[in-house]
Amino acid sequence: MQILIVEDDIRLAQAVGKILEDNNYQVDMVHDGQSGLDYGETGIYDVIILDVMLPKMDGFEVAKQLRRKGVDTPVLMLTARSQIPDKIEGLDSGADDYMTKPFSPAEMLAHLRALTRRQGQVVFETLRFADLELNLESHDLAREGKSINLSFKEFSIMNILMSNKGQIVSKETLISKVWGVESSAVDNNVEAYISFVRKKLKFLGSSAQIETIRKVGYRLVDGQ
């Protein structure tokens, strides 16, 4: 799951990012409202954590602009402003949830889970395709009792492909969701990790195959 943090307190942003990464989220972070709007408009994020007091554009305006542009990504307002009128303004501007600082990591993670459930993105413990089963907690990929552990990027790629089974996933999407929009990753990085995952599918003897769609991307198919 890909999370965007928009927070001008760099130390806090990094602390929140560390909590999320430790819980297997992919994180991008920016530190002003205009950058938050630019990144949010891409539509690649599952949740946006948005501070209110930001340089260049405050969080209320960022949320309003995102909604006006048709971006329906869930927004969690994270701010020190705890007065009821501020909460009302935040929700009226397009935010889906509101949490005040200070907060506990467990509280924030619970808010994120609730937001994804509201969007219909219920988080299951496993994903299944053909004869494969991907454990979302342990990152183990298994077939008929035989399993192998995936590295974080291998797991992220397999998670995306299995979540979009039969659909083409572009290299650009894989780069943004697996490496992050600020990364220097290129097509060759994707190709290398696709090769790693294919070897693990072969090791398991799975009928599932990653099909290359030339100049477009990849899709997961059942080759049985």
C-alpha positions in Angstrom: 0.0 0.0 0.0 1.3 3.4 -1.0 1.0 6.3 1.4 1.8 10.0 0.8 2.8 12.1 3.8 2.5 15.9 3.4 4.1 17.4 6.6 6.4 20.4 6.9 8.0 19.1 10.2 10.7 17.0 8.5 11.5 15.1 11.7 7.8 14.2 12.3 7.4 13.2 8.7 10.4 10.9 8.9 9.1 9.4 12.2 5.7 8.7 10.7 7.3 7.3 7.6 9.4 5.0 9.7 6.3 3.7 11.5 4.6 3.0 8.2 7.6 1.4 6.5 8.0 -0.9 9.6 4.4 -2.0 8.9 5.1 -2.8 5.2 3.7 0.4 3.7 5.4 2.2 0.9 6.0 5.9 1.7 6.6 9.1 -0.2 6.9 12.4 1.7 6.8 16.1 0.7 6.9 19.2 2.9 4.7 21.9 1.4 1.1 22.1 0.3 1.8 22.7 -3.4 4.0 19.6 -3.6 1.3 17.7 -1.7 -1.2 18.7 -4.4 1.1 17.8 -7.2 1.9 14.4 -5.8 -1.7 13.7 -4.8 -3.0 14.5 -8.3 -1.2 11.4 -9.6 -3.8 9.2 -8.0 -1.2 6.5 -7.2 -1.6 6.7 -3.4 -3.9 4.6 -1.3 -4.1 7.2 1.5 -2.7 10.8 1.9 -1.7 11.9 5.4 -2.1 15.7 5.3 -1.0 18.3 7.8 -3.1 21.5 8.0 -0.4 24.2 8.6 1.8 23.9 5.5 3.9 26.5 3.5 2.7 27.5 0.0 -0.8 26.1 0.5 -2.6 24.9 3.7 -4.0 21.4 4.0 -7.6 22.5 3.8 -6.9 24.0 0.4 -4.9 21.0 -0.7 -7.9 18.7 0.1 -10.3 21.0 -1.6 -8.2 21.1 -4.8 -7.8 17.4 -4.9 -11.6 16.8 -4.7 -12.2 19.5 -7.3 -9.8 17.7 -9.6 -11.7 14.4 -9.1 -9.0 12.7 -6.9 -10.9 10.4 -4.4 -7.9 9.2 -2.5 -8.7 9.0 1.2 -7.2 11.9 3.2 -6.3 11.7 6.9 -5.8 15.2 8.4 -2.9 15.0 10.9 -2.6 18.3 12.8 -2.1 20.0 16.2 -5.3 22.0 15.6 -7.8 20.2 17.8 -10.7 22.7 18.0 -14.1 21.5 16.8 -14.4 24.3 14.1 -11.0 23.2 12.7 -12.1 19.6 12.5 -15.4 20.6 10.8 -13.4 22.7 8.2 -11.1 19.8 7.5 -13.9 17.4 6.9 -15.9 19.9 4.8 -12.8 20.5 2.7 -12.7 16.9 1.6 -10.8 15.0 4.3 -12.1 11.6 5.3 -10.7 11.5 8.8 -9.0 13.7 11.3 -6.4 13.0 13.9 -4.7 15.4 16.3 -1.0 15.5 17.4 0.3 13.9 19.5 -0.8 10.5 18.5 0.3 6.9 19.1 1.5 4.7 16.2 -1.2 2.2 17.0 -3.9 4.9 16.7 -2.6 6.1 13.3 -2.4 2.5 11.9 -6.0 1.9 13.1 -7.1 5.1 11.3 -5.4 3.9 8.1 -7.0 0.5 8.2 -10.4 2.1 8.8 -9.9 4.4 5.8 -9.0 1.6 3.4 -12.0 -0.4 4.6 -14.3 2.5 3.8 -12.9 2.5 0.3 -13.7 -1.2 -0.1 -10.0 -2.1 0.1 -10.4 -4.7 2.8 -6.9 -6.0 3.8 -6.9 -9.8 3.6 -4.1 -11.9 5.1 -3.5 -13.7 1.8 -4.0 -13.2 -1.9 -4.7 -16.1 -4.2 -4.3 -16.7 -8.0 -4.2 -19.9 -9.9 -2.3 -22.3 -7.6 -0.5 -19.6 -5.7 -1.1 -18.1 -2.3 0.7 -14.9 -1.1 0.9 -14.2 2.6 0.6 -10.5 3.2 2.1 -10.7 6.6 5.1 -13.0 6.2 5.7 -12.2 2.5 5.8 -16.0 1.7 4.7 -17.1 -1.7 3.3 -20.7 -1.6 2.0 -23.5 -3.8 0.6 -26.7 -2.5 2.6 -26.7 0.8 5.9 -25.5 -0.8 6.8 -21.9 0.0 9.5 -19.3 -0.5 10.0 -15.9 1.1 10.1 -12.9 -1.1 12.2 -9.8 -0.7 10.3 -6.6 -0.1 10.4 -5.4 -3.7 9.6 -8.9 -5.0 6.6 -9.1 -2.6 5.4 -5.6 -3.7 5.5 -6.6 -7.4 3.7 -9.9 -6.8 1.1 -8.1 -4.6 0.4 -5.6 -7.3 0.2 -8.3 -10.0 -2.0 -10.6 -8.0 -4.3 -7.7 -7.0 -4.7 -6.9 -10.7 -4.8 -10.4 -12.0 -5.3 -10.6 -15.7 -4.9 -6.8 -16.1 -1.9 -5.1 -17.6 0.3 -3.2 -15.1 2.6 -0.7 -16.7 6.3 -0.4 -15.8 5.6 3.2 -14.7 3.0 2.0 -12.2 5.4 -0.6 -10.8 8.2 2.0 -10.4 5.9 4.5 -8.7 4.3 2.0 -6.3 7.4 -0.2 -5.6 10.3 2.3 -5.7 8.4 5.5 -5.1 7.9 8.6 -7.3 11.1 10.2 -6.1 13.3 7.2 -6.9 15.8 7.0 -9.7 14.6 3.5 -10.7 14.2 2.8 -14.4 12.8 0.1 -16.6 15.9 -2.1 -16.1 15.2 -2.2 -12.3 11.7 -3.5 -13.0 12.9 -6.0 -15.5 15.5 -7.4 -13.1 12.9 -7.9 -10.3 10.4 -9.4 -12.7 13.1 -11.9 -13.6 13.7 -12.7 -9.9 10.0 -13.3 -9.3 9.7 -15.5 -12.4 12.6 -17.7 -11.0 10.6 -18.1 -7.8 7.5 -19.1 -9.6 9.5 -21.7 -11.5 11.0 -22.9 -8.2 7.5 -23.4 -6.9 6.4 -25.1 -10.1 3.4 -22.8 -10.4 1.1 -22.6 -13.4 1.0 -18.8 -12.9 3.2 -16.8 -15.3 4.1 -13.2 -15.7 3.4 -12.2 -19.2 5.4 -9.4 -20.8 3.3 -7.0 -22.9 5.9 -5.4 -25.1 6.3 -1.6 -24.6 3.4 -1.6 -22.2 4.0 -3.7 -19.0 3.1 -7.0 -17.4 0.2 -9.1 -16.4 -0.3 -12.3 -14.4 -1.9 -15.2 -16.2 -2.6 -18.8 -15.5 -0.6 -20.8 -18.0 -2.2 -24.1 -17.2 
